[in-house]
Amino acid sequence: MRSRMFGRTGRSVKGIGFGAWAIGAAWGKVDDGESIAALHAALDAGVDFIDTADVYGDGHSEKLIARVLKERGGERPFVATKAGRRLPAQTVAGYSAENLQGWIERSLSNLEVDTLDLVQLHCPPTDAYYHPEIFARMDDLVAQGKIRHYGVSVERVEEALKAIEYPNVASVQIIYNAFRLRPAKLFFKEAQRRNVAVIARVPLASGLLSGKFKADTKFETDDHRQFNRHGEAFDVGETFSGVPYDVGLAAVEKLRPLVAGDATLAQFALRWILMNEAMTVVIPGAKNPQQAQANVAAAALPALSAETMVAVEKIYAEDIKPHVHQRW
């Protein structure tokens, strides 16, 4: 995998990382043995960026990562976590110095480190981006040696654009995939201009872009693809990228003929994201070693043709854009 500079941090990362939400919770049944094997397989294949959060399984994801890295020893990958979703309700006041300090201390303990590589504010309310004191508190945590760098994970393009006005925001994590094209229109250009790393989350639209789902596919009750289809638990844009399930299924069938050779639709979707030079790292999840290895293999696919890129945009414009474009 080709390495890309991670913004202004001085570090570089490979194009495919490991998204550790699924090994924590909210994606149906998870087996810790398989999760650990998936992490090992990803790292063996060259992955050097892991993304997690303090709320993924109430810290379980962070603890599994710590366990695997302790087992392996040697050079550590770049591990990013997130803070803020432990609040019972998202308010600006909730991002107090006391709360931020507490969340950071908890993640330090879970990940068994003295300093966190990267802490991302975890989809705070939009108003938070207009409160410089919150970002000053993150600067204080850097000065204390608790964190090396900080960034944000956002729901909306407007939040991303506001966040990167703060000079020490090192990265922005945003939903970007073949069903969510808007970030590439303005935000990516601004991120490049300011040398801010871009992390693409939900790259497979919660699995829709794997091409494995059907109209009658059943999801477990503890899987957000079952319980959050209409935003019942958190922002609906996190589930299937906000695309109505039936609309997404139909669009997938239009994408399928664009996949060449032995590649899977999921690998095609990941390679499509990496075609954008503003992209730093993509973080697909994996619940077993086979998924982890397949994700990494996507980076080795040939570059997609200009005709293919145009065809993907056409499908988005005709089928997906009315449902998501101006919402996020």
C-alpha positions as CSV (number, residue, x, y, z in Angstrom):
1,M,0.0,0.0,0.0
2,R,1.2,3.5,-0.8
3,S,1.8,5.7,2.2
4,R,0.3,9.2,2.5
5,M,1.4,12.0,4.8
6,F,-1.1,12.4,7.7
7,G,-1.5,16.1,7.4
8,R,0.9,18.2,9.5
9,T,1.7,15.5,12.0
10,G,4.9,14.4,10.4
11,R,3.6,10.8,10.2
12,S,2.6,8.8,7.2
13,V,0.0,6.1,7.0
14,K,-1.1,3.5,4.4
15,G,-4.3,4.2,2.4
16,I,-6.3,1.5,4.1
17,G,-6.7,1.5,7.8
18,F,-8.8,-0.5,10.3
19,G,-12.1,0.9,11.6
20,A,-12.7,-0.7,15.0
21,W,-16.4,0.2,15.6
22,A,-17.6,-3.2,14.5
23,I,-15.4,-5.1,17.0
24,G,-16.8,-3.0,19.8
25,A,-20.6,-3.0,19.5
26,A,-23.6,-2.0,17.4
27,W,-22.9,-4.3,14.4
28,G,-24.6,-7.5,15.6
29,K,-22.9,-10.5,17.1
30,V,-19.2,-10.1,17.6
31,D,-16.7,-12.7,18.6
32,D,-13.6,-11.4,20.4
33,G,-11.4,-14.2,19.1
34,E,-12.4,-13.3,15.5
35,S,-11.9,-9.6,16.3
36,I,-8.4,-10.2,17.6
37,A,-7.6,-12.3,14.6
38,A,-8.9,-9.6,12.3
39,L,-6.7,-7.0,13.9
40,H,-3.7,-9.3,13.6
41,A,-4.5,-10.0,9.9
42,A,-4.8,-6.3,9.1
43,L,-1.5,-5.4,10.8
44,D,0.2,-8.4,9.2
45,A,-1.0,-7.1,5.8
46,G,0.6,-3.7,6.4
47,V,-2.2,-1.6,8.1
48,D,-0.6,1.0,10.3
49,F,-3.7,3.1,11.2
50,I,-6.4,2.0,13.6
51,D,-9.5,4.1,14.4
52,T,-11.6,3.5,17.5
53,A,-13.6,5.4,20.1
54,D,-14.2,5.3,23.8
55,V,-17.9,4.5,23.3
56,Y,-17.4,1.5,21.0
57,G,-18.5,-1.2,23.3
58,D,-18.1,1.2,26.2
59,G,-14.3,0.9,25.8
60,H,-14.2,-2.7,24.7
61,S,-12.8,-1.8,21.3
62,E,-10.0,0.2,22.8
63,K,-9.1,-2.7,25.2
64,L,-9.0,-5.2,22.4
65,I,-6.6,-3.0,20.4
66,A,-4.4,-2.7,23.5
67,R,-4.4,-6.4,23.9
68,V,-3.4,-7.1,20.3
69,L,-0.6,-4.4,20.3
70,K,0.8,-5.8,23.5
71,E,0.8,-9.3,22.0
72,R,2.6,-8.1,18.9
73,G,5.2,-5.8,20.5
74,G,7.5,-3.9,18.1
75,E,6.6,-0.7,16.3
76,R,3.1,0.5,17.1
77,P,0.6,1.6,14.4
78,F,-1.0,5.1,14.6
79,V,-4.0,4.6,16.9
80,A,-6.8,7.2,16.8
81,T,-9.6,7.3,19.3
82,K,-12.5,9.7,19.9
83,A,-14.2,11.5,22.8
84,G,-17.5,13.2,23.4
85,R,-20.2,10.6,22.8
86,R,-20.3,9.6,26.5
87,L,-22.4,12.6,27.2
88,P,-26.0,11.8,27.9
89,A,-27.0,14.6,25.5
90,Q,-24.8,16.5,23.1
91,T,-24.3,20.1,24.4
92,V,-21.6,22.6,24.1
93,A,-21.4,22.8,27.9
94,G,-20.6,19.1,27.9
95,Y,-17.2,19.7,26.3
96,S,-15.8,21.1,29.5
97,A,-12.2,20.9,30.5
98,E,-13.2,18.4,33.3
99,N,-15.1,16.1,30.9
100,L,-12.4,16.2,28.2
101,Q,-9.8,15.4,30.8
102,G,-11.9,12.5,32.2
103,W,-12.5,11.0,28.7
104,I,-8.8,11.2,27.8
105,E,-7.7,9.6,31.0
106,R,-10.2,6.7,30.4
107,S,-8.9,6.1,26.9
108,L,-5.3,6.3,28.1
109,S,-6.1,3.5,30.5
110,N,-8.1,1.4,28.0
111,L,-5.3,1.7,25.4
112,E,-2.6,1.2,28.0
113,V,-0.5,4.2,26.8
114,D,0.9,7.3,28.4
115,T,0.0,9.5,25.4
116,L,-2.7,9.1,22.8
117,D,-1.6,9.5,19.2
118,L,-4.8,11.3,18.0
119,V,-8.0,12.2,19.8
120,Q,-11.0,13.2,17.7
121,L,-14.0,15.1,19.0
122,H,-16.7,12.6,18.3
123,C,-19.4,14.4,16.2
124,P,-20.1,17.2,18.7
125,P,-23.0,19.5,18.1
126,T,-22.6,22.0,15.3
127,D,-22.5,24.9,17.8
128,A,-19.3,23.4,19.4
129,Y,-17.3,24.4,16.3
130,Y,-18.0,28.0,17.0
131,H,-16.5,27.8,20.6
132,P,-12.8,28.4,20.4
133,E,-12.5,27.5,24.1
134,I,-13.2,23.9,23.3
135,F,-10.3,23.7,20.9
136,A,-8.1,25.6,23.4
137,R,-8.8,22.8,25.9
138,M,-7.5,20.3,23.4
139,D,-4.4,22.4,23.0
140,D,-4.0,22.2,26.8
141,L,-4.2,18.4,26.6
142,V,-1.4,18.4,24.0
143,A,0.7,20.7,26.2
144,Q,0.1,18.3,29.1
145,G,1.5,15.4,27.0
146,K,-1.8,13.5,27.2
147,I,-2.4,13.6,23.4
148,R,0.0,14.2,20.5
149,H,-2.6,15.5,18.0
150,Y,-6.3,16.2,17.8
151,G,-8.9,16.3,15.2
152,V,-12.7,16.0,14.7
153,S,-15.2,13.5,13.4
154,V,-18.1,15.3,11.8
155,E,-21.5,14.7,10.4
156,R,-21.7,17.7,8.1
157,V,-19.4,19.3,5.5
158,E,-20.1,22.7,7.1
159,E,-18.7,21.4,10.4
160,A,-15.6,20.1,8.7
161,L,-15.0,23.5,7.0
162,K,-15.4,25.4,10.3
163,A,-13.2,22.9,12.2
164,I,-10.2,23.4,10.0
165,E,-10.2,27.1,10.7
166,Y,-8.6,26.1,14.0
167,P,-4.8,25.9,13.3
168,N,-4.1,22.8,15.4
169,V,-6.9,20.6,14.0
170,A,-4.8,17.9,12.4
171,S,-7.5,15.7,10.9
172,V,-11.1,15.5,9.9
173,Q,-13.0,12.2,9.8
174,I,-16.0,12.4,7.5
175,I,-18.4,10.0,5.7
176,Y,-17.2,9.7,2.1
177,N,-18.1,6.9,-0.3
178,A,-19.8,6.4,-3.6
179,F,-23.1,7.3,-1.9
180,R,-21.8,10.4,-0.3
181,L,-19.9,12.6,-2.8
182,R,-20.4,16.1,-1.4
183,P,-17.2,16.3,0.8
184,A,-15.1,16.2,-2.4
185,K,-16.7,19.4,-3.9
186,L,-15.2,22.0,-1.5
187,F,-14.0,20.5,1.8
188,F,-11.3,18.3,0.2
189,K,-9.8,21.2,-1.6
190,E,-9.7,23.3,1.6
191,A,-8.3,20.3,3.6
192,Q,-5.5,20.0,1.1
193,R,-4.8,23.7,1.1
194,R,-4.5,23.7,4.9
195,N,-2.6,20.4,5.0
196,V,-5.3,18.6,7.1
197,A,-5.5,14.8,7.0
198,V,-8.8,13.4,5.8
199,I,-10.2,10.1,7.2
200,A,-13.0,8.5,5.2
201,R,-15.4,6.7,7.5
202,V,-18.4,4.5,6.7
203,P,-16.6,3.8,3.3
204,L,-19.0,0.9,2.4
205,A,-22.2,2.7,3.5
206,S,-22.6,0.3,6.4
207,G,-22.1,-2.7,4.1
208,L,-24.5,-1.6,1.3
209,L,-21.6,-1.1,-1.0
210,S,-20.4,-4.7,-0.4
211,G,-23.2,-5.8,-2.6
212,K,-24.1,-8.6,-0.2
213,F,-27.4,-7.4,1.0
214,K,-30.9,-8.1,-0.4
215,A,-34.4,-6.7,0.3
216,D,-35.0,-9.5,2.8
217,T,-31.6,-9.4,4.6
218,K,-32.2,-9.7,8.3
219,F,-30.0,-7.7,10.8
220,E,-29.8,-8.5,14.5
221,T,-31.6,-6.3,17.0
222,D,-28.4,-4.9,18.4
223,D,-27.1,-3.9,14.9
224,H,-27.6,-0.2,14.1
225,R,-28.6,-1.2,10.5
226,Q,-31.7,-2.5,12.2
227,F,-32.3,-0.1,15.1
228,N,-31.1,3.2,13.6
229,R,-32.6,3.2,10.0
230,H,-34.5,6.4,10.8
231,G,-32.1,8.0,13.2
232,E,-33.7,6.5,16.3
233,A,-30.4,6.3,18.3
234,F,-28.0,8.7,16.5
235,D,-27.7,10.6,13.3
236,V,-29.3,8.6,10.5
237,G,-26.5,9.5,8.2
238,E,-24.3,7.0,10.1
239,T,-26.5,4.1,8.9
240,F,-26.3,3.3,5.2
241,S,-24.9,6.8,4.8
242,G,-28.5,8.1,5.2
243,V,-29.6,6.4,2.0
244,P,-33.0,4.7,2.1
245,Y,-32.3,1.0,2.1
246,D,-34.3,0.1,-1.0
247,V,-32.8,3.1,-2.9
248,G,-29.3,1.9,-2.0
249,L,-30.0,-1.7,-3.1
250,A,-31.1,-0.5,-6.5
251,A,-28.1,1.8,-6.9
252,V,-25.8,-1.1,-6.0
253,E,-27.1,-3.1,-8.9
254,K,-26.1,-0.2,-11.2
255,L,-22.6,-0.1,-9.8
256,R,-22.0,-3.9,-10.0
257,P,-21.3,-3.9,-13.8
258,L,-18.5,-1.4,-13.3
259,V,-16.4,-3.8,-11.2
260,A,-13.6,-5.4,-13.3
261,G,-11.7,-8.6,-13.0
262,D,-11.8,-10.6,-9.7
263,A,-12.4,-7.6,-7.5
264,T,-15.4,-7.5,-5.2
265,L,-17.8,-4.6,-5.1
266,A,-16.5,-3.7,-1.7
267,Q,-12.9,-3.6,-3.0
268,F,-14.1,-1.5,-5.9
269,A,-15.8,0.9,-3.5
270,L,-12.6,1.3,-1.4
271,R,-10.4,1.8,-4.5
272,W,-12.8,4.4,-5.7
273,I,-12.3,6.4,-2.5
274,L,-8.5,6.2,-2.8
275,M,-8.7,7.7,-6.3
276,N,-9.1,11.1,-4.6
277,E,-5.7,12.6,-3.9
278,A,-7.1,14.5,-0.9
279,M,-7.8,11.3,0.9
280,T,-5.4,10.2,3.6
281,V,-6.8,7.0,4.9
282,V,-10.0,4.9,4.6
283,I,-11.2,3.0,7.6
284,P,-13.4,0.0,6.7
285,G,-14.3,-2.3,9.5
286,A,-13.6,-6.0,9.7
287,K,-15.0,-8.7,12.0
288,N,-12.8,-11.5,10.8
289,P,-9.4,-12.0,9.1
290,Q,-10.8,-12.6,5.7
291,Q,-12.6,-9.2,5.7
292,A,-9.4,-7.5,6.9
293,Q,-7.3,-9.0,4.2
294,A,-9.8,-8.3,1.5
295,N,-10.0,-4.6,2.6
296,V,-6.2,-4.2,2.3
297,A,-6.1,-5.9,-1.1
298,A,-8.3,-3.1,-2.5
299,A,-5.4,-0.8,-2.4
300,A,-3.5,-2.9,-4.9
301,L,-6.3,-2.7,-7.6
302,P,-5.5,-0.8,-10.7
303,A,-6.5,2.8,-10.9
304,L,-10.1,3.2,-12.0
305,S,-10.6,4.7,-15.5
306,A,-12.0,8.2,-16.0
307,E,-15.1,6.6,-17.6
308,T,-15.7,4.5,-14.5
309,M,-15.4,7.5,-12.2
310,V,-17.9,9.4,-14.3
311,A,-20.3,6.5,-14.3
312,V,-20.2,6.4,-10.5
313,E,-21.0,10.1,-10.3
314,K,-23.8,9.6,-12.7
315,I,-25.4,6.9,-10.5
316,Y,-25.0,9.1,-7.5
317,A,-26.6,12.1,-9.2
318,E,-29.6,10.2,-10.5
319,D,-30.3,7.9,-7.6
320,I,-28.6,9.0,-4.4
321,K,-28.1,12.8,-4.4
322,P,-31.7,13.8,-3.7
323,H,-31.7,11.8,-0.5
324,V,-28.3,12.9,1.0
325,H,-26.6,15.7,-0.7
326,Q,-27.8,18.8,1.1
327,R,-28.4,17.1,4.5
328,W,-24.7,16.4,5.2
